[in-house]
């Protein structure tokens, strides 16, 4: 239902109130549905609605598929529940080593690979930020240019949802950065997007998010 989808994915609490009023109006002949939503669903809205969940740094991981793939990875190497613990340890140790080799190989590839038709403001990211994060930044840059072209939309306040949840500057944040120094730098991105990021390093004093 479009009205529910609009409510669940609204960017902030102000839009939530507007969309909730619209949904209630749409369901005016179904008061039992409204009562059910108010009693059983909406009390937990902070767990799944964008207006609240979008403020959580999830870096695009919004489902359990990553955890499920991790379980699948383990099951692929532990073929029987009768394997002794020493054998389990050696098997998983070798599997993790191979996984790390793949990650290093992929990172090395991305340090030389780059996107096409990249604006000059994003070129300092080459070889330092993952291609996926760079492509999302490119989309935000194009959105910024469209905002500049249309005019007026920039007066709309920034919810900060994209920057906070993804660790990548949104179009509004990007505008501020470009006005200050003319280009984006790797430090404007969450450490997870850095190709040379080492999660085992001491990053206790390094901010994980720009700004």
ZIRAPE-V603223 format. One line per field, one symbol per residue. ss: DSSP state (~ for helix, > for strand, _ for the rest). psi: psi as a letter, one per 20 degrees, with the letter a starting at -180 (. if undefined). Layout:
BEGIN
ss->???
psi->???
END
This chain:
BEGIN
ss->_~~~~~~~____~~~~~~~~~~~~~~____~~~~~~~~~~~~~~~~~__~~~~___________~~~~~~~~~~~~~_______~~~~~~~~~~~~~~~~~~~~~~~~~~~~_______~~~~~~___>_~~~~~~~~~~~~~~~~~~~~__~~~_____~~~~~~____~~~~~~~~~~~____~~~__~~~>_________________
psi->phggghghjqhrhghggghghhgghhkhjmhhggggghhhghijhiiiqhhghijpnikinjrjhghhhhghgghhhniqjjprhghgghghghghghghghggghghghhhqrrqlpqhiihiipjhqqhghhhhhhghghhghhghghqhhiipqphjgggghikpprgghhggghhgjiqqqhiiqqhhiphjpoiirokhjppiqq.
END
